[in-house]
Amino acid sequence: MPPLSQTPLFHFASDSDDQDTVEALDESSRHSVLIGRAKFKMSGACADCKAVKVRCEIVPDHRKCRRCELKNLPCTPRERKKRKPADTHEELQERARNQDRRIQQLLLEYDKMKADHKIRQWITKFHPISTVDGYDRMAQCYKWIQGGTSPDEAAVLFFGLPDRAHVPEIVKHCALYPEEIVELFGLFFKHVDPYFSVLDQALHTPQHLIRTSSFLFTVLCAVSSRYYVSRPEIYPLAMDFARDAAGKGLVEGKQSVDMCQAYLIMAVYPVPKKKWVEDRSWLLMGVAIRMAMELQLNQPPPSGLTERERLNYVRTWLNCYCVDGSHAIQFGKMPMLRLDDYLARSSAKWYRSSQMNTAFDVHLVAYVQILLLMAQWKSIVAQQSGNGSTEITEAAIQMHGRLESEMDHWVGEYAHELSYHPLPICVYRGNTTQMITAYLKLVVLSCGFQAAFRKGLSRDSKIFQLSLDAARSVIQIMVERLAPTGYLRYAMDANFLYVSYAAAFLINLLRPKFLPLLNELQRKEIILTVVNLIKVLGSRDVALDGRHTPALYSKFLSSLLRQYCPISDLTEYGCPAEAEEAKPIDTRNGPEVFYWPDVSSAGLPKVPDGTMPGMIYQQHGDPDMDFSLNHFVKTVAQDFPPSTADDPVFWGSTDSAGAWHHPSIGHSGSSSRGVATSSQIWNSY
């Protein structure tokens, strides 16, 4: 291998005809090139050589490289691009913040597009409400309509809002003008608040709520629209906006007394559902109670509140207590709140603590005190669950007496308060509380009845006589006192659950197993009582439509009654005819067919020794029975009778709200779900 100094260096160049040549440079020439480059150019190739990616040869004492001389090119030095100075930390942070703001803006635009699409789907699903010309509006609205003012613009002018962005969506898309909003609030405090008195009409005005709580404003308009006969078609669409506002409230995580009240109202007055699984009332109830706990509504109200606002705090907490306690009783679950809550225990005189107390506060307090006794009963049952049937039967009789004494005390208080507030609705509320107390007495006595049945029952058994009287009392109060007033159609669905439970208890006594407990007069009285209740629940004066809870319970009780009552007796007392006659139970088949309160036929003890004539026992092979309200609710949800097109109870007709039609709940087992709405409503007084 030759030495490095003798190795020629090759160079590629192009002549004037763009023909590359290769020249070998000796060591001295190479050294001269390097010196010339250092003298005339600091570093790097010229711009032209760099562009074609060839070696730039610097000729000594020349300002042009060899290639540029041959090509007659300018041989301009290549300037290094100036490097942009790095951004500072503050500039990087500002850029990141700008990007975040842009992302948030895009997400908001996307959410708005989704919301608009969802609203269009709602409007398309129900009756479109894009114009106002086709509606019979009040005379007060014509000034807005003739002037071409949109509902949201009218709300801004009427309520003095800053701009249209502060107007709730329900106003715009349901085309509610200010006069209609005021009328909806009037309907709420006429047909809803008297039965679930969680709001104060002097405090919760449309002018106040549209500014401070759009959620509660939306809920009040949506719930009361069910009774808005001028525009019945807006109810389903309005309730969609209410549910959407409830979901946004959960996502945003805001908390206030108004939001707690809104969730409570939605839990008590939900949209009827075809299926049990579709109902979300229990979720709304849980959100309201949890929010009340986190707001510490059971503590003294914050300083700086007006007297009316302090009463509003306490009233909201007591309603949460009633909803929670009633739900625990119905479903046999642990309550979220302590049933011995201090504020509940010390609220006996709260209804007269201020001149600003409403006329319905006395009924709220009475129901709270009744639930406190039921909390004690729950503790008694837990303690005596392992004891014999005699102890639980005696405890049930004692608690029955305590409930009766407590109700007698409040009947006197009702009469005293009625002198200050002589309103017909107050009389109705007093009778409603008496009905619920009778129902709770039956719940207590049913535990003793079930225990006594295992030991033996006779006509003279005290537990049997008290249970019979309590069940008849529940039905008689509804049929004879509540139904004639015309207020029953606006009652909460829970009231119909209570009376249906009492009727089912009476129908159960018509079983061949229990017939020895009844004489002929009592048997006929039971049939007549239940038939009258079925007629009342299915009448147009009570049921708004075929999906309304009383109509569904009317069908359920009619189907249940036909299982144990001869057709001749039903015809004699005018029981509504069913599209498909129910087949009487074949008692020879034993326990193969179960109806409430049957559970199973698993190994029961034989008849005790020393039995007495005229007594009935739960014998070996008889189905076990569960008379609890929890079991009744589950049975109703599973065994609700199928509906047919010949249903006499509003089948296929529109309600007073004009938008709902009775569903075909007899298909695919969905009939058992159709009544679920009623069993999900927990509070009434």
Long-range contacts (C-beta under 8 A, 24 or more apart in sequence): 11-55, 11-57, 12-54, 12-55, 13-54, 13-57, 13-66, 13-67, 13-70, 14-54, 14-67, 14-70, 14-71, 15-70, 16-70, 16-71, 32-60, 33-57, 33-58, 33-59, 33-60, 34-58, 35-60, 36-60, 36-61, 36-62, 41-77, 42-77, 44-77, 44-78, 44-80, 45-78, 46-75, 46-76, 46-77, 46-78, 47-76, 47-77, 47-78, 48-73, 48-74, 48-75, 48-76, 50-78, 118-244, 119-169, 119-173, 122-173, 122-237, 122-240, 122-241, 123-173, 123-237, 126-233, 126-236, 126-237, 126-659, 127-233, 127-237, 127-659, 129-173, 129-174, 129-175, 129-233, 129-234, 129-237, 131-175, 132-175, 132-177, 135-175, 135-230, 135-231, 136-230, 137-177, 137-180, 137-230, 138-179, 138-180, 138-183, 138-230, 140-177, 140-179, 141-177, 141-179, 141-180, 144-177, 144-178, 145-177, 151-175, 151-176, 151-177, 154-178, 155-181, 155-210, 159-206, 159-207, 159-210, 159-211, 161-210, 161-211, 166-210, 166-211, 166-214, 167-210, 168-210, 168-214, 168-217, 168-218, 168-241, 168-245, 169-218, 169-241, 169-244, 170-217, 170-218, 170-221, 170-222, 170-238, 170-241, 170-242, 173-237, 173-241, 174-221, 174-225, 174-234, 174-237, 174-238, 174-241, 176-221, 176-234, 180-230, 180-231, 181-206, 181-210, 181-221, 182-206, 183-228, 183-230, 184-220, 184-221, 184-224, 184-225, 184-228, 185-220, 185-221, 185-224, 187-224, 187-227, 187-228, 188-220, 188-223, 188-224, 191-224, 191-227, 191-490, 192-223, 192-224, 192-265, 192-269, 192-490, 193-360, 194-360, 194-425, 194-428, 194-429, 194-487, 194-490, 195-429, 195-432, 195-487, 195-490, 195-491, 195-492, 195-684, 196-264, 196-265, 196-268, 196-269, 196-319, 196-492, 196-683, 196-684, 197-315, 197-319, 197-358, 197-360, 197-361, 197-363, 197-364, 198-261, 198-264, 198-265, 198-315, 198-316, 198-319, 199-261, 200-308, 200-311, 200-312, 200-315, 200-356, 200-358, 201-358, 202-308, 202-356, 203-308, 203-309, 203-312, 209-258, 212-258, 213-256, 213-258, 213-259, 213-262, 214-245, 215-245, 215-246, 215-248, 215-249, 215-258, 215-259, 215-262, 216-258, 216-259, 216-261, 216-262, 218-242, 218-245, 218-262, 219-245, 219-246, 219-262, 219-265, 219-266, 220-265, 223-265, 223-266, 223-269, 225-657, 226-269, 226-544, 226-657, 227-490, 227-656, 227-657, 228-657, 229-656, 232-654, 232-655, 232-656, 232-657, 232-658, 232-659, 233-657, 233-658, 233-659, 235-657, 235-659, 235-660, 236-271, 236-659, 236-660, 239-271, 242-266, 246-284, 246-287, 250-287, 255-291, 255-294, 255-295, 256-295, 257-295, 257-297, 257-312, 257-313, 257-316, 259-291, 260-288, 260-291, 260-292, 260-295, 260-297, 260-316, 260-320, 261-288, 261-316, 263-287, 263-288, 263-291, 264-288, 264-316, 264-319, 264-320, 264-323, 267-323, 267-681, 267-682, 268-323, 268-492, 268-681, 268-682, 268-683, 269-492, 270-677, 270-680, 270-681, 272-547, 272-548, 272-549, 272-660, 272-677, 273-673, 273-676, 273-677, 274-663, 274-665, 274-670, 274-673, 274-674, 275-670, 275-673, 275-674, 275-676, 276-637, 276-672, 276-673, 276-676, 277-673, 278-673, 279-676, 279-677, 279-680, 281-677, 281-680, 281-681, 282-327, 282-680, 285-323, 285-324, 285-327, 285-682, 286-336, 288-320, 288-323, 289-320, 289-323, 289-324, 289-336, 289-337, 290-336, 292-316, 292-317, 292-320, 293-336, 293-337, 298-341, 298-342, 298-343, 307-354, 307-356, 308-356, 311-353, 311-354, 311-356, 311-357, 314-343, 314-347, 314-350, 315-358, 315-361, 315-364, 317-343, 318-343, 318-344, 318-347, 318-350, 318-364, 318-365, 318-368, 319-364, 319-683, 321-368, 321-371, 322-364, 322-367, 322-368, 322-371, 322-683, 322-685, 323-682, 323-683, 324-682, 325-371, 325-374, 325-375, 326-371, 326-494, 326-682, 326-683, 326-684, 327-682, 327-683, 328-378, 329-371, 329-374, 329-378, 329-440, 329-443, 329-629, 330-497, 330-629, 330-630, 330-633, 330-679, 330-682, 331-630, 331-633, 332-628, 332-629, 332-630, 339-371, 339-372, 339-374, 339-375, 339-378, 340-372, 340-375, 344-368, 344-371, 344-372, 345-372, 351-417, 359-417, 359-420, 359-421, 359-423, 359-426, 360-426, 360-429, 362-410, 362-413, 362-414, 362-417, 363-414, 363-426, 363-429, 363-430, 363-432, 363-433, 363-685, 364-685, 366-410, 366-413, 366-414, 366-433, 366-685, 367-433, 367-436, 367-685, 369-406, 369-410, 370-403, 370-406, 370-407, 370-433, 370-436, 370-437, 370-440, 373-399, 373-402, 373-403, 373-406, 374-440, 374-443, 374-444, 377-444, 381-447, 389-451, 389-452, 389-454, 389-455, 390-451, 390-455, 392-447, 392-448, 392-451, 393-448, 393-451, 393-452, 393-463, 394-448, 395-448, 396-444, 396-445, 396-447, 396-448, 396-449, 396-463, 397-445, 397-448, 397-462, 397-463, 397-466, 399-444, 400-441, 400-444, 400-445, 400-466, 400-470, 403-437, 403-440, 403-441, 403-444, 404-437, 404-441, 406-437, 407-433, 407-434, 407-437, 424-485, 425-487, 427-485, 428-482, 428-485, 428-487, 429-685, 431-477, 431-481, 431-482, 432-482, 432-491, 432-495, 432-684, 432-685, 433-685, 434-477, 435-473, 435-474, 435-477, 435-478, 435-481, 435-482, 435-495, 435-498, 435-499, 436-495, 436-498, 436-684, 436-685, 438-470, 438-473, 438-474, 438-477, 438-502, 439-470, 439-474, 439-498, 439-499, 439-501, 439-502, 441-466, 441-470, 442-467, 442-470, 442-471, 442-474, 442-501, 442-502, 442-505, 443-501, 443-628, 443-629, 445-470, 446-505, 446-627, 446-628, 446-629, 447-627, 447-628, 449-627, 450-597, 450-625, 450-626, 450-627, 450-628, 453-616, 453-617, 453-618, 453-625, 454-605, 454-617, 454-618, 455-608, 455-617, 456-608, 456-611, 456-612, 456-615, 456-616, 456-617, 457-517, 457-615, 457-616, 457-617, 458-517, 458-612, 458-614, 458-615, 458-616, 459-516, 459-517, 459-518, 459-519, 459-614, 464-517, 467-505, 468-506, 468-509, 468-522, 470-502, 471-502, 471-503, 471-505, 471-506, 472-502, 472-506, 472-525, 472-526, 472-529, 474-498, 474-499, 474-501, 474-502, 475-499, 475-502, 475-503, 475-506, 475-529, 475-530, 475-532, 475-533, 476-529, 478-533, 478-536, 479-529, 479-532, 479-533, 479-536, 483-536, 483-541, 483-542, 486-541, 488-536, 488-541, 488-542, 488-550, 489-541, 489-542, 489-543, 489-544, 491-684, 492-681, 492-683, 492-684, 493-549, 493-677, 493-678, 493-680, 493-681, 494-678, 494-681, 494-682, 494-683, 494-684, 495-684, 496-537, 496-549, 496-550, 496-553, 496-678, 497-549, 497-553, 497-633, 497-678, 497-679, 497-681, 498-684, 499-533, 499-537, 499-553, 500-553, 500-556, 500-557, 500-636, 500-678, 501-629, 501-632, 503-529, 503-530, 503-533, 503-557, 504-557, 504-560, 504-596, 504-632, 505-627, 506-530, 507-557, 507-560, 507-561, 507-563, 507-564, 507-565, 508-564, 508-596, 508-597, 510-561, 510-564, 510-565, 511-564, 512-564, 512-587, 513-616, 513-622, 514-616, 516-614, 516-616, 517-616, 524-569, 527-561, 527-565, 527-569, 527-570, 527-573, 528-573, 530-557, 530-561, 531-561, 531-570, 531-573, 531-574, 531-575, 533-557, 534-558, 534-561, 534-575, 534-576, 535-574, 535-576, 538-576, 538-648, 538-649, 540-650, 543-649, 543-650, 544-655, 544-656, 544-657, 545-650, 545-653, 545-654, 545-655, 545-656, 545-657, 545-660, 545-661, 545-662, 546-643, 546-647, 546-649, 546-650, 546-651, 546-652, 546-653, 546-655, 546-661, 546-662, 547-655, 547-660, 547-661, 547-662, 547-663, 547-674, 548-650, 548-655, 549-675, 549-677, 549-678, 551-649, 551-650, 551-662, 552-640, 552-674, 552-675, 552-678, 553-675, 553-678, 554-649, 555-640, 555-641, 555-643, 555-647, 555-649, 556-636, 556-640, 556-641, 556-675, 558-641, 559-641, 560-595, 560-596, 563-595, 576-648, 576-649, 577-648, 578-641, 579-644, 579-645, 579-646, 579-647, 580-642, 580-644, 582-641, 590-621, 591-621, 591-622, 591-623, 594-623, 595-635, 595-639, 596-631, 596-632, 596-635, 596-636, 596-639, 597-625, 597-626, 597-627, 597-631, 597-632, 597-635, 598-623, 598-624, 598-625, 599-623, 599-624, 599-625, 599-626, 599-631, 600-624, 633-679, 636-672, 636-675, 636-678, 636-679, 637-672, 637-673, 637-675, 637-676, 637-679, 638-672, 639-672, 640-665, 640-671, 640-672, 640-673, 640-674, 640-675, 641-671, 642-666, 642-667, 642-671, 643-671, 643-674
